[in-house]
């Protein structure tokens, strides 16, 4: 049975998480909606603490809210109602550095994780969000890589945490079409 949606935002985030979680190269990376709370949540076989997660709206001065959507292009006529969406999704990639590791090792690993995220977006920019059986109102949805910034070295305010990572903005454009009600 079809589940109606008013925006593709939640569908896109869910699809991206599922895509990254199914990547065999990320099997030891904590891929979640929010940042891990405890170290045990992000300990992989590599000995590094690695995570990919959606950032909070005000994190890392990303200058955006959780969804900066634009539904201004609303086409109203005798045909179905169409709404165009444009929004950005902030994503964090983090690799914490254990005491016995060096900065260059965690920098390289953070770069590898960024590559996996970018490859996932480039390989399937729609992330399967357009699903006529479940969400017939989604006409199209595609994502592109937006701005990204490197973070390395001290990554905690108290100076106790060191590591490497990226903050990435994923740009999403979508069109929704709703049948008119008689």
TALINRA-V778135 format. One record per residue. D_LAST is the distance of its C-alpha to the last C-alpha in Angstrom with 2 decimals. Layout:
d_last->{D_LAST D_LAST}
This chain:
d_last->{21.58 19.72 20.25 17.80 19.74 19.47 22.63 25.05 28.03 28.70 27.93 30.42 33.09 32.91 33.14 36.08 37.94 37.56 38.73 41.76 42.61 42.74 45.14 48.55 50.27 48.71 49.57 51.85 49.63 47.56 44.02 41.88 39.20 41.92 45.63 48.00 49.88 53.06 55.25 54.99 51.26 52.15 55.47 55.37 58.08 59.15 60.44 58.18 55.42 52.28 48.65 45.40 42.76 40.11 41.78 41.00 39.55 42.93 45.12 47.47 46.40 43.40 41.99 38.44 36.25 34.82 31.87 32.03 28.51 27.18 23.47 24.20 22.96 19.25 17.72 14.76 13.62 11.05 11.84 11.32 12.93 16.61 19.24 22.94 25.31 29.07 31.21 34.64 35.79 39.43 41.50 45.14 47.77 50.88 54.23 56.72 60.38 62.79 66.27 67.84 65.44 65.68 63.22 63.11 62.00 59.00 58.14 58.09 56.00 53.42 53.26 52.71 49.77 48.24 48.66 46.86 43.82 43.78 44.23 41.30 39.02 40.48 40.33 36.66 34.96 31.50 32.92 30.50 27.62 25.42 24.82 21.92 22.56 22.44 20.61 18.32 17.10 20.75 21.37 24.98 27.43 31.12 34.05 37.33 40.47 40.80 43.89 46.32 49.48 52.50 53.91 57.34 60.36 60.06 56.51 57.00 57.99 61.01 62.38 62.39 59.70 60.19 58.01 55.79 52.13 49.31 46.32 43.57 40.32 37.72 35.26 31.76 29.10 25.64 22.23 19.01 15.74 12.41 9.41 6.42 3.78 0.00}
